[in-house]
């Protein structure tokens, strides 16, 4: 969802796509099981559900006598699930037991800013319910503090995340302030504004993500960095109260104490 000069609004990994054949896919699964006893596989295409024909080919090529039942954890896009209603069934037939979905926000204005005009809270909700109806567990992630974030949108996200937890639609949850990385939208903007140069980081020094997140949100968002932390803490504490594994993928733990 970003222009050609930026890999992604959120991450900065290489997003060029390549495929193996369905037969090679299953050969690798079998080999991993034979050599290491692997039964759970984390498939990291972002996202697998963007390629329904490939998923169908994997299901059709699945060997009848693997000798074990592989379980897959994959990335998914809510909009793919809703646009292709048989995808949850195909995922279950493939052996998917859990999906990672970037729900990002419980507010339509924020969500559309982050992911595009065709995404919506309604679409996210429908997708999560469709997956759970097939017995597939959902890990949902939320990103706080974008340029269009306000106190109202933060509250909407907080309340919506709690609604999903109350309805037992999530088994894992992460929520955190946005993370500026060297080649994502936020990191590139901080570079352009000279913020990164001013830090005088060594070539091999890791980016101080928390510090840069605070600078970005306080400078460009309609809320403060502390506002996003308070929202994170409220949702994470509620999730833990509901018995749901919760945390942050990038920010340091002490930020949430």
Secondary structure, 3 states (H helix, E strand, C coil): CCCCCCCECCCCCCCCCCCCCHHHHHHHHHHHHHHHCCCEEEECCCCHHHCHHHHHHHHHHCCCCCCCCCEEEEEECHHHHHHCCCHHHHHHHHCEEEEEEEEECCCHHHHHHHHCCCCCHHHHHHHHHHHHHCCCEEEEEEEECCCCCCHHHHHHHHHHHHHHHHCCCCCEEEEEECCCCCCEHHHHHHHHCCHHHHHCCCCCCCCCHHHHHHHHHHHHCCCCHHHHHHHHHHHHHHHHHCCCEEECCCCCHHHHC
